């Protein structure tokens, strides 16, 4: 649904919210725990892409971003990725998000 030089974004195949997009750096980084200073641009690109995706999906006025870290934190894929979740039309949004 979105791609630039550093990231690709696509709809989650098992959404946990009406809007649930995964934003993935093209550079392979196994886990948040493996991020190094040399990964700053790739990780920063995730956040800039989140702004763009939120605008594209019409949810820039309210959304959540989350990372699952390691197996005990719910990470199932060994490649860092950001979850962007939103509940359009909800006055307060969701107050809690369990494993995503």
Chimera marker file (.cmm) of the C-alpha trace (Angstrom):
<marker_set name="trace">
<marker id="1" x="0.000" y="0.000" z="0.000" r="1" g="1" b="0" radius="0.5"/>
<marker id="2" x="3.038" y="2.268" z="0.477" r="1" g="1" b="0" radius="0.5"/>
<marker id="3" x="6.720" y="2.017" z="-0.383" r="1" g="1" b="0" radius="0.5"/>
<marker id="4" x="9.746" y="4.276" z="-0.554" r="1" g="1" b="0" radius="0.5"/>
<marker id="5" x="13.501" y="3.703" z="-0.693" r="1" g="1" b="0" radius="0.5"/>
<marker id="6" x="13.727" y="2.567" z="2.937" r="1" g="1" b="0" radius="0.5"/>
<marker id="7" x="10.401" y="0.980" z="3.924" r="1" g="1" b="0" radius="0.5"/>
<marker id="8" x="7.422" y="-0.969" z="2.665" r="1" g="1" b="0" radius="0.5"/>
<marker id="9" x="3.960" y="-0.909" z="4.257" r="1" g="1" b="0" radius="0.5"/>
<marker id="10" x="1.066" y="-3.315" z="3.831" r="1" g="1" b="0" radius="0.5"/>
<marker id="11" x="-2.173" y="-4.311" z="5.545" r="1" g="1" b="0" radius="0.5"/>
<marker id="12" x="-1.802" y="-6.927" z="8.288" r="1" g="1" b="0" radius="0.5"/>
<marker id="13" x="-3.341" y="-10.254" z="7.255" r="1" g="1" b="0" radius="0.5"/>
<marker id="14" x="-4.692" y="-10.714" z="10.809" r="1" g="1" b="0" radius="0.5"/>
<marker id="15" x="-5.821" y="-7.195" z="11.733" r="1" g="1" b="0" radius="0.5"/>
<marker id="16" x="-6.423" y="-6.283" z="15.350" r="1" g="1" b="0" radius="0.5"/>
<marker id="17" x="-8.092" y="-2.972" z="14.472" r="1" g="1" b="0" radius="0.5"/>
<marker id="18" x="-10.109" y="-1.576" z="11.559" r="1" g="1" b="0" radius="0.5"/>
<marker id="19" x="-6.853" y="-0.005" z="10.350" r="1" g="1" b="0" radius="0.5"/>
<marker id="20" x="-3.836" y="-2.255" z="10.932" r="1" g="1" b="0" radius="0.5"/>
<marker id="21" x="-0.792" y="-1.659" z="8.747" r="1" g="1" b="0" radius="0.5"/>
<marker id="22" x="2.691" y="-3.147" z="9.086" r="1" g="1" b="0" radius="0.5"/>
<marker id="23" x="5.573" y="-0.832" z="8.249" r="1" g="1" b="0" radius="0.5"/>
<marker id="24" x="8.814" y="-2.706" z="7.586" r="1" g="1" b="0" radius="0.5"/>
<marker id="25" x="12.324" y="-1.407" z="6.956" r="1" g="1" b="0" radius="0.5"/>
<marker id="26" x="13.959" y="-2.828" z="3.827" r="1" g="1" b="0" radius="0.5"/>
<marker id="27" x="17.182" y="-3.175" z="5.804" r="1" g="1" b="0" radius="0.5"/>
<marker id="28" x="17.103" y="-6.425" z="7.755" r="1" g="1" b="0" radius="0.5"/>
<marker id="29" x="17.165" y="-5.896" z="11.511" r="1" g="1" b="0" radius="0.5"/>
<marker id="30" x="16.095" y="-8.968" z="13.454" r="1" g="1" b="0" radius="0.5"/>
<marker id="31" x="14.667" y="-7.287" z="16.567" r="1" g="1" b="0" radius="0.5"/>
<marker id="32" x="14.462" y="-3.964" z="18.360" r="1" g="1" b="0" radius="0.5"/>
<marker id="33" x="17.127" y="-5.450" z="20.633" r="1" g="1" b="0" radius="0.5"/>
<marker id="34" x="19.486" y="-5.652" z="17.646" r="1" g="1" b="0" radius="0.5"/>
<marker id="35" x="19.205" y="-2.012" z="16.560" r="1" g="1" b="0" radius="0.5"/>
<marker id="36" x="22.548" y="-0.246" z="16.422" r="1" g="1" b="0" radius="0.5"/>
<marker id="37" x="23.538" y="3.344" z="15.829" r="1" g="1" b="0" radius="0.5"/>
<marker id="38" x="24.051" y="2.499" z="12.150" r="1" g="1" b="0" radius="0.5"/>
<marker id="39" x="20.320" y="1.678" z="11.924" r="1" g="1" b="0" radius="0.5"/>
<marker id="40" x="19.197" y="5.188" z="12.880" r="1" g="1" b="0" radius="0.5"/>
<marker id="41" x="18.094" y="6.145" z="9.361" r="1" g="1" b="0" radius="0.5"/>
<marker id="42" x="16.156" y="2.910" z="8.824" r="1" g="1" b="0" radius="0.5"/>
<marker id="43" x="14.334" y="3.206" z="12.144" r="1" g="1" b="0" radius="0.5"/>
<marker id="44" x="13.646" y="6.904" z="11.668" r="1" g="1" b="0" radius="0.5"/>
<marker id="45" x="12.180" y="6.093" z="8.246" r="1" g="1" b="0" radius="0.5"/>
<marker id="46" x="9.565" y="3.888" z="9.961" r="1" g="1" b="0" radius="0.5"/>
<marker id="47" x="8.235" y="6.853" z="11.903" r="1" g="1" b="0" radius="0.5"/>
<marker id="48" x="8.125" y="9.163" z="8.895" r="1" g="1" b="0" radius="0.5"/>
<marker id="49" x="6.357" y="6.429" z="6.916" r="1" g="1" b="0" radius="0.5"/>
<marker id="50" x="3.831" y="6.061" z="9.747" r="1" g="1" b="0" radius="0.5"/>
<marker id="51" x="2.860" y="9.718" z="9.315" r="1" g="1" b="0" radius="0.5"/>
<marker id="52" x="2.357" y="9.186" z="5.585" r="1" g="1" b="0" radius="0.5"/>
<marker id="53" x="0.409" y="5.942" z="6.011" r="1" g="1" b="0" radius="0.5"/>
<marker id="54" x="-1.810" y="7.496" z="8.700" r="1" g="1" b="0" radius="0.5"/>
<marker id="55" x="-2.629" y="10.358" z="6.358" r="1" g="1" b="0" radius="0.5"/>
<marker id="56" x="-3.316" y="7.960" z="3.479" r="1" g="1" b="0" radius="0.5"/>
<marker id="57" x="-5.672" y="5.922" z="5.688" r="1" g="1" b="0" radius="0.5"/>
<marker id="58" x="-7.445" y="9.027" z="7.004" r="1" g="1" b="0" radius="0.5"/>
<marker id="59" x="-6.419" y="8.462" z="10.627" r="1" g="1" b="0" radius="0.5"/>
<marker id="60" x="-3.747" y="11.104" z="11.173" r="1" g="1" b="0" radius="0.5"/>
<marker id="61" x="-5.865" y="12.565" z="13.981" r="1" g="1" b="0" radius="0.5"/>
<marker id="62" x="-5.359" y="9.457" z="16.115" r="1" g="1" b="0" radius="0.5"/>
<marker id="63" x="-3.508" y="6.160" z="15.833" r="1" g="1" b="0" radius="0.5"/>
<marker id="64" x="-1.220" y="3.844" z="17.770" r="1" g="1" b="0" radius="0.5"/>
<marker id="65" x="2.188" y="2.526" z="16.784" r="1" g="1" b="0" radius="0.5"/>
<marker id="66" x="3.701" y="-0.526" z="18.423" r="1" g="1" b="0" radius="0.5"/>
<marker id="67" x="6.612" y="-2.946" z="18.213" r="1" g="1" b="0" radius="0.5"/>
<marker id="68" x="6.612" y="-6.499" z="19.552" r="1" g="1" b="0" radius="0.5"/>
<marker id="69" x="10.074" y="-7.397" z="20.842" r="1" g="1" b="0" radius="0.5"/>
<marker id="70" x="11.344" y="-10.986" z="21.097" r="1" g="1" b="0" radius="0.5"/>
<marker id="71" x="9.103" y="-14.053" z="21.488" r="1" g="1" b="0" radius="0.5"/>
<marker id="72" x="7.994" y="-13.216" z="25.036" r="1" g="1" b="0" radius="0.5"/>
<marker id="73" x="6.928" y="-9.801" z="23.758" r="1" g="1" b="0" radius="0.5"/>
<marker id="74" x="4.866" y="-11.287" z="20.935" r="1" g="1" b="0" radius="0.5"/>
<marker id="75" x="7.393" y="-10.979" z="18.094" r="1" g="1" b="0" radius="0.5"/>
<marker id="76" x="6.657" y="-13.775" z="15.612" r="1" g="1" b="0" radius="0.5"/>
<marker id="77" x="8.669" y="-12.573" z="12.611" r="1" g="1" b="0" radius="0.5"/>
<marker id="78" x="12.436" y="-12.121" z="12.898" r="1" g="1" b="0" radius="0.5"/>
<marker id="79" x="12.472" y="-8.748" z="11.160" r="1" g="1" b="0" radius="0.5"/>
<marker id="80" x="11.690" y="-5.443" z="12.908" r="1" g="1" b="0" radius="0.5"/>
<marker id="81" x="8.317" y="-4.032" z="11.926" r="1" g="1" b="0" radius="0.5"/>
<marker id="82" x="6.015" y="-1.345" z="13.231" r="1" g="1" b="0" radius="0.5"/>
<marker id="83" x="2.288" y="-1.857" z="13.692" r="1" g="1" b="0" radius="0.5"/>
<marker id="84" x="0.076" y="1.140" z="12.946" r="1" g="1" b="0" radius="0.5"/>
<marker id="85" x="-3.410" y="0.679" z="14.394" r="1" g="1" b="0" radius="0.5"/>
<marker id="86" x="-6.448" y="2.934" z="14.363" r="1" g="1" b="0" radius="0.5"/>
<marker id="87" x="-10.128" y="2.843" z="15.144" r="1" g="1" b="0" radius="0.5"/>
<marker id="88" x="-11.683" y="5.469" z="12.837" r="1" g="1" b="0" radius="0.5"/>
<marker id="89" x="-14.868" y="7.000" z="14.151" r="1" g="1" b="0" radius="0.5"/>
<marker id="90" x="-14.118" y="6.044" z="17.745" r="1" g="1" b="0" radius="0.5"/>
<marker id="91" x="-14.227" y="9.012" z="20.109" r="1" g="1" b="0" radius="0.5"/>
<marker id="92" x="-11.548" y="7.728" z="22.442" r="1" g="1" b="0" radius="0.5"/>
<marker id="93" x="-9.867" y="5.001" z="20.421" r="1" g="1" b="0" radius="0.5"/>
<marker id="94" x="-8.830" y="1.836" z="22.173" r="1" g="1" b="0" radius="0.5"/>
<marker id="95" x="-7.234" y="2.225" z="25.564" r="1" g="1" b="0" radius="0.5"/>
<marker id="96" x="-5.382" y="-1.069" z="25.462" r="1" g="1" b="0" radius="0.5"/>
<marker id="97" x="-3.721" y="-3.097" z="22.761" r="1" g="1" b="0" radius="0.5"/>
<marker id="98" x="-2.621" y="-6.598" z="23.656" r="1" g="1" b="0" radius="0.5"/>
<marker id="99" x="-0.192" y="-8.585" z="21.541" r="1" g="1" b="0" radius="0.5"/>
<marker id="100" x="-0.525" y="-7.651" z="17.901" r="1" g="1" b="0" radius="0.5"/>
<link id1="1" id2="2" r="1" g="1" b="0" radius="0.2"/>
<link id1="2" id2="3" r="1" g="1" b="0" radius="0.2"/>
<link id1="3" id2="4" r="1" g="1" b="0" radius="0.2"/>
<link id1="4" id2="5" r="1" g="1" b="0" radius="0.2"/>
<link id1="5" id2="6" r="1" g="1" b="0" radius="0.2"/>
<link id1="6" id2="7" r="1" g="1" b="0" radius="0.2"/>
<link id1="7" id2="8" r="1" g="1" b="0" radius="0.2"/>
<link id1="8" id2="9" r="1" g="1" b="0" radius="0.2"/>
<link id1="9" id2="10" r="1" g="1" b="0" radius="0.2"/>
<link id1="10" id2="11" r="1" g="1" b="0" radius="0.2"/>
<link id1="11" id2="12" r="1" g="1" b="0" radius="0.2"/>
<link id1="12" id2="13" r="1" g="1" b="0" radius="0.2"/>
<link id1="13" id2="14" r="1" g="1" b="0" radius="0.2"/>
<link id1="14" id2="15" r="1" g="1" b="0" radius="0.2"/>
<link id1="15" id2="16" r="1" g="1" b="0" radius="0.2"/>
<link id1="16" id2="17" r="1" g="1" b="0" radius="0.2"/>
<link id1="17" id2="18" r="1" g="1" b="0" radius="0.2"/>
<link id1="18" id2="19" r="1" g="1" b="0" radius="0.2"/>
<link id1="19" id2="20" r="1" g="1" b="0" radius="0.2"/>
<link id1="20" id2="21" r="1" g="1" b="0" radius="0.2"/>
<link id1="21" id2="22" r="1" g="1" b="0" radius="0.2"/>
<link id1="22" id2="23" r="1" g="1" b="0" radius="0.2"/>
<link id1="23" id2="24" r="1" g="1" b="0" radius="0.2"/>
<link id1="24" id2="25" r="1" g="1" b="0" radius="0.2"/>
<link id1="25" id2="26" r="1" g="1" b="0" radius="0.2"/>
<link id1="26" id2="27" r="1" g="1" b="0" radius="0.2"/>
<link id1="27" id2="28" r="1" g="1" b="0" radius="0.2"/>
<link id1="28" id2="29" r="1" g="1" b="0" radius="0.2"/>
<link id1="29" id2="30" r="1" g="1" b="0" radius="0.2"/>
<link id1="30" id2="31" r="1" g="1" b="0" radius="0.2"/>
<link id1="31" id2="32" r="1" g="1" b="0" radius="0.2"/>
<link id1="32" id2="33" r="1" g="1" b="0" radius="0.2"/>
<link id1="33" id2="34" r="1" g="1" b="0" radius="0.2"/>
<link id1="34" id2="35" r="1" g="1" b="0" radius="0.2"/>
<link id1="35" id2="36" r="1" g="1" b="0" radius="0.2"/>
<link id1="36" id2="37" r="1" g="1" b="0" radius="0.2"/>
<link id1="37" id2="38" r="1" g="1" b="0" radius="0.2"/>
<link id1="38" id2="39" r="1" g="1" b="0" radius="0.2"/>
<link id1="39" id2="40" r="1" g="1" b="0" radius="0.2"/>
<link id1="40" id2="41" r="1" g="1" b="0" radius="0.2"/>
<link id1="41" id2="42" r="1" g="1" b="0" radius="0.2"/>
<link id1="42" id2="43" r="1" g="1" b="0" radius="0.2"/>
<link id1="43" id2="44" r="1" g="1" b="0" radius="0.2"/>
<link id1="44" id2="45" r="1" g="1" b="0" radius="0.2"/>
<link id1="45" id2="46" r="1" g="1" b="0" radius="0.2"/>
<link id1="46" id2="47" r="1" g="1" b="0" radius="0.2"/>
<link id1="47" id2="48" r="1" g="1" b="0" radius="0.2"/>
<link id1="48" id2="49" r="1" g="1" b="0" radius="0.2"/>
<link id1="49" id2="50" r="1" g="1" b="0" radius="0.2"/>
<link id1="50" id2="51" r="1" g="1" b="0" radius="0.2"/>
<link id1="51" id2="52" r="1" g="1" b="0" radius="0.2"/>
<link id1="52" id2="53" r="1" g="1" b="0" radius="0.2"/>
<link id1="53" id2="54" r="1" g="1" b="0" radius="0.2"/>
<link id1="54" id2="55" r="1" g="1" b="0" radius="0.2"/>
<link id1="55" id2="56" r="1" g="1" b="0" radius="0.2"/>
<link id1="56" id2="57" r="1" g="1" b="0" radius="0.2"/>
<link id1="57" id2="58" r="1" g="1" b="0" radius="0.2"/>
<link id1="58" id2="59" r="1" g="1" b="0" radius="0.2"/>
<link id1="59" id2="60" r="1" g="1" b="0" radius="0.2"/>
<link id1="60" id2="61" r="1" g="1" b="0" radius="0.2"/>
<link id1="61" id2="62" r="1" g="1" b="0" radius="0.2"/>
<link id1="62" id2="63" r="1" g="1" b="0" radius="0.2"/>
<link id1="63" id2="64" r="1" g="1" b="0" radius="0.2"/>
<link id1="64" id2="65" r="1" g="1" b="0" radius="0.2"/>
<link id1="65" id2="66" r="1" g="1" b="0" radius="0.2"/>
<link id1="66" id2="67" r="1" g="1" b="0" radius="0.2"/>
<link id1="67" id2="68" r="1" g="1" b="0" radius="0.2"/>
<link id1="68" id2="69" r="1" g="1" b="0" radius="0.2"/>
<link id1="69" id2="70" r="1" g="1" b="0" radius="0.2"/>
<link id1="70" id2="71" r="1" g="1" b="0" radius="0.2"/>
<link id1="71" id2="72" r="1" g="1" b="0" radius="0.2"/>
<link id1="72" id2="73" r="1" g="1" b="0" radius="0.2"/>
<link id1="73" id2="74" r="1" g="1" b="0" radius="0.2"/>
<link id1="74" id2="75" r="1" g="1" b="0" radius="0.2"/>
<link id1="75" id2="76" r="1" g="1" b="0" radius="0.2"/>
<link id1="76" id2="77" r="1" g="1" b="0" radius="0.2"/>
<link id1="77" id2="78" r="1" g="1" b="0" radius="0.2"/>
<link id1="78" id2="79" r="1" g="1" b="0" radius="0.2"/>
<link id1="79" id2="80" r="1" g="1" b="0" radius="0.2"/>
<link id1="80" id2="81" r="1" g="1" b="0" radius="0.2"/>
<link id1="81" id2="82" r="1" g="1" b="0" radius="0.2"/>
<link id1="82" id2="83" r="1" g="1" b="0" radius="0.2"/>
<link id1="83" id2="84" r="1" g="1" b="0" radius="0.2"/>
<link id1="84" id2="85" r="1" g="1" b="0" radius="0.2"/>
<link id1="85" id2="86" r="1" g="1" b="0" radius="0.2"/>
<link id1="86" id2="87" r="1" g="1" b="0" radius="0.2"/>
<link id1="87" id2="88" r="1" g="1" b="0" radius="0.2"/>
<link id1="88" id2="89" r="1" g="1" b="0" radius="0.2"/>
<link id1="89" id2="90" r="1" g="1" b="0" radius="0.2"/>
<link id1="90" id2="91" r="1" g="1" b="0" radius="0.2"/>
<link id1="91" id2="92" r="1" g="1" b="0" radius="0.2"/>
<link id1="92" id2="93" r="1" g="1" b="0" radius="0.2"/>
<link id1="93" id2="94" r="1" g="1" b="0" radius="0.2"/>
<link id1="94" id2="95" r="1" g="1" b="0" radius="0.2"/>
<link id1="95" id2="96" r="1" g="1" b="0" radius="0.2"/>
<link id1="96" id2="97" r="1" g="1" b="0" radius="0.2"/>
<link id1="97" id2="98" r="1" g="1" b="0" radius="0.2"/>
<link id1="98" id2="99" r="1" g="1" b="0" radius="0.2"/>
<link id1="99" id2="100" r="1" g="1" b="0" radius="0.2"/>
</marker_set>
